Amino acid sequence: MDEREYIRQLAAEAHDTMDMLSSHRKGERERRVVAAFLRCLGVDFSSDELVTPESDPPDVIFRGARFEVMIMLDEGRKMHADWKKKANQRDAAQSLDDPIESYHPSVPIPFRDMVSLVIAEIGRKASHYEPNTRSQLDALLYINLLGRHLYPLSEAHVPWELQAQGWRSVCFLFAPYSHVLSVTPETPIFLRHYEGSTRQECQNPDMMFDL
């Protein structure tokens, strides 16, 4: 593959990601988040087990789990706009130097700070659901923050505020890590099994979100 062909491939990938972020692929996007969460957690599954119900909530059903998928981004950031900019840059690129982005070292987030961010984000979403509905949902927060990564070796307890929100369980994906923060006795057993442990079981980022 020569340089021009590689640039065209990069542009095609950016356009496909843009399309993935459009409203007509919402269900697929949510299934991909659940797939990545399960892979990083270390749960074997087949893609046909991830089901988008006819109405939501939940967004995705898997082996008794009723995942309500949410995303946390940097304040003011929109992923579709990010990828539209990348697609335009790659379309206009004349050499590999053009679409390459400058490197900025990633900054670690201590686990205790991550827990606080998750609680605040999930709490804002909680008001959108009735208490009885929340008690039947497994909240799954996909965290996508630019220039940040989770430092999983730091410790944190899960404060009562999270349980008080009333979700059946609360989990998060901050690739390549998955974590089950909070469960109840009604939570499916495969999630209860991983409560409190940070897992990094998927070593291939290129297939992490595959269906």
N, C-alpha and C positions, 0 to 999 in steps of 0.2 A: 504494500500500500504506500503510494507516494504522499507527499505533503498535502497536495490539494485534495486528494481523496480523504485523507484523515480529517482535514478541516471540514469537508462536507459531512463526514460522519458525526463530528462534534456538533455541527449545526442541526443535523437531523435529530440527534438525541435531545438537544435543547427544545426543539419544536415539539417533540413527543412529550417531553416533561410539561411543557405549557399546556398541551392538550389534556394530559393527565390531571392537571389542576383545574380544569374547566368543570362546570356544574354537571354535565352529562356523564361524567365518569366518577361522580361522588362515591357511589357504592363500591366500585372497584378500588378507589383510593383508600377507603376505609378498610376494605379487606386486606389490602397490602400492608397497612399499618398493623393490623392484628397479626398477619403472617410474620412480620418482622419481630413483633413483640414475642410471639411464640418461639421463633427460632433463637432469639437471644436468650430466652428463658430456658431453652433446652427441651421443648415439647415437640415430639414428632407428630406430624399431621399430614394430611393430604389437602390440596387446595379446595376440593369439592366439599370439605367439611365446613368451610367458611361460607356462611349463608347470609345474604342480605334479605331481610324480611320485606314483605310487601308494604308495611308501614313501620315507622319508627316513632319512639324508641322501642327496641335498641337498634343500633346501626348494623351490628354483626352478631350472629348467633354461632356459637362453637361449643359443642359438647356440654350443653347446659349453661354455659356462660352467655351472658347477655351484655355484650360490650357496647358502651356508649363512647364513641371515639371523639376526642377533642384534641386540639393542637395549640401549643403555646409557642409564639414567635417573639422576636424582639419587638419592642413597642414601635408601632407605626409601620412595621414591615409587612409586605404582602408578597407571598411566594410567587404568585402568577406574574406580578410586575418584575420581580427579580429575574425570572426565567425568560420573560419577554425581552428584557435588556440583554441577557446573555445570547439569546437567539439572534437578535439584531447585530450584536457584535461579531458573532461567528459567521453570519451571512456575509458581512462586509470584510471579513478577514482575508488578507492576501498571503499571509504566512503564519506559521505556528506562533510567532511572537505576538501577533495581534490578539488572539482570543485568550491568551494566558493571563490569569489574574495574579496580581501581586500577592506575595505570601505574607501573612501576619500570624505570628505564633498564637496558638490557642491558650486561653487562660482557664485554669481549673476552677470548678465550682465545688466547694466542700459539700458533702452529702447533707449535712444539717441545713445548709442554705438552700439546697435543692428541695428538700422536704418543705421548707417554708414557702418556696415559690409554687410548688405543686398545690399545697393547701390553699393558698390565695387564689390560684387560677381555678381550681376545682370549685372553690367556694363561690366564685362569681358565676359559674355555670349552674350551681345547685338551685338557684332561685328560678330557673327556667322549668323546673320539674316539681310536681307535687310530691310530698313526703312518701306516699305509698309507692309512687313510681320510682323514686330514688332507691327505695329499699329492695327493688327488684333489678337494679342495674349495676353492672360492673364497670365503673368509670375507668377509661383508659386514656391517659394523657400522653400524646406524642410531643416531645419537646424538641424544638429545632431552633437553637440559638446560634447565631454566627459568632465564630471566634471563641466559643466556650466549650468545655468538655467536663464531664462528671469526674470528680475524684472519689472513687467508690470506697476507698479505705478509711475515710473519716467516718465517725460514728454520729448517730443521731437517734433520738427516741421519736416516736410518733405521738404528737400531742393529742389531747382529747378533742380538740377542735375538729380533727378529721373525722373521728367516729361520730361526732355530733352532727355532721352534715347528712348522715343517714344513708350513704351509699351501701350497697351490698358488699362491694369491695372497691378498692382504689389501687390502680396500677399505673406505672408509667414506663415509657420507652424513651430513653435518651441514648440513641445508638452509639456504640454497640452494646449498651447495657439495658437490661430489663429488670424491673423491681416490682414486687407486690407489697404495697405499703400497709394495707389494711384489709382485713377479711371479717366476715361474720360466720356464724354456724351454717347459714344458708348458702354460703359461697361454694361453688363447685370444688370438689376435693382437689383437683389438679392445681388450682390456684392456692388453696389453703396449704398445700404441700410446700410451696415456695415462699410463704409469707416471711418477710424480713430479710431475705437474701438477695443480694445484687448479683445477677447472672450475666455472663458474657460467653454464650455457648456458640454463637455464630461467628466464624472467623473469616467469612468471605463477604465483604461489603457489597460486592457486585450482585449477589443473589439474595441479599437480606430481605428485600421487599418483593421478591418474585412470587407470582401465583402459579 
